[in-house]
Amino acid sequence: MTRYKLPTWLDACLPDVREPWRIFLAEEDDGRERLRYRDPSGAQGDFEPEPDGGYDIEKAYDSIGGDGVDVKFSRAVCRRFSRRADKDLSRHMRSIFVPADEGCSRLLMSRTDRDRVATLERAWQDFLETDAMRKDKPGDFYLNWLWLDQHPAFWTRGSKRWPDHPDWRENDLWHWETSGAVASFWVHPFVDQRGRVRIALELGSHVASAERRGLAGAWAVVTDAYIEHCHDPLLDTFAKTYEDAIVRAAAKVDKFFDTAGEPRPGVKRKQPKWLRELEKRSRDTGCEGSARAWHESLPRVQFADPAAWSGTTPAEADPEAPQTASGLNVMPGGRTAQAIRGQRGDRVATSETEVTDETIDAGRK
């Protein structure tokens, strides 16, 4: 059971909704209005009026923390303190523009955790609507491009700061990149052995866990990181055109991931031959065993619990070990395949030119 109308994995990464500060108007018996507040605990109080009996909304806003806290303005406050030209915008955003230096304006934000939940829920609903349209037009380039761009399997944390960073804020837990995934795909035009231009796409879903060396120097496996994508060879796509590559890539993502961004159960994930060969070489040389042992020796912590990262580094751990040692096909930055190709030498460097129309056609099946 989830708290929000969101994928289960994302719900587990989000904090509980907190009550904001509320600024509202109250009418006295004599008809005068008082500017009041209610803090997150429910306690209420009055703001001090100006000498002329009015109120400075900017001063009131800053007195309870300003941009550093969540504030909710009542509709009456927005109407009362918004400039005429900004009233429509203020009513829609529930925020207020006030004059600033040199003819500029400052926006007093009205933003709460409920707003943040609604933004994420809307993003998932948008994707589900795109998914329904794509089912009606499975070969449509734009719908497949949009479907990939919005897919929850690619959602990552919007703030790349870790919780032990001095600038990290609790609100960062609500920040997620729910679109823009296609921009992270690696697009590689190449010429095949017959002299024809072809398109290769490399992509991969978000990574749920990550090895992390905190600022205190200790290594740990962060179990709900979702900071980056990793290259997934099963999603490698080759096509005659970029448009066709997008359609085929979407079909592969749909095969392996459901609409919540979770791996589909029961779907066989057979690694390509070149990767199986590389993993066997790694096992034969002992590299994989030492990397796996190091990974399994690390403590498991949650993303939002930086205090747990202060443990000691295991004695057998290599302080210079790569940040992702749990698998050869998982590396920071989503460029694993390039690194692997470099290790495999000329034989691998020409593997892309070995793609033929037959292999492209087989990818459709």
Number of C-alpha atoms within 10 A of each C-alpha: 6 11 12 16 16 20 16 15 14 20 16 14 17 17 14 13 13 11 17 21 24 18 28 19 18 15 10 9 7 6 8 10 15 18 20 16 24 18 15 14 9 12 9 13 12 15 17 15 14 9 7 6 10 12 17 14 21 17 12 19 20 13 10 16 12 15 14 10 17 20 26 21 22 17 16 13 19 26 17 14 19 19 15 10 9 16 19 14 14 23 17 10 13 20 24 26 21 16 12 10 7 6 6 9 12 12 14 20 20 23 18 19 17 13 12 16 19 15 16 20 16 14 19 21 14 14 23 17 12 18 21 13 15 19 12 10 12 15 17 16 19 13 22 26 19 20 27 26 21 24 30 27 24 25 24 24 19 15 16 16 14 19 18 17 12 8 8 14 14 10 16 17 17 17 17 19 17 21 19 15 25 18 9 15 16 15 16 13 16 14 14 18 13 10 9 11 14 22 21 19 19 24 25 24 25 23 22 15 19 24 21 20 18 18 13 13 14 18 27 27 23 23 16 19 23 23 22 21 25 21 25 19 18 17 20 20 22 27 26 16 13 18 17 18 23 27 23 25 26 24 19 17 21 17 14 19 18 15 17 18 21 15 16 14 9 7 10 9 8 9 12 11 9 15 15 12 12 16 17 13 13 14 13 11 11 11 14 19 14 16 19 13 14 18 21 14 16 20 19 18 19 17 22 19 11 17 13 14 25 15 15 13 18 15 9 10 16 12 13 6 14 13 17 18 21 20 12 18 20 21 22 16 11 22 20 19 20 14 12 17 16 13 12 13 10 10 9 16 14 13 12 18 17 13 18 18 14 8 12 17 11 9 16 12 7
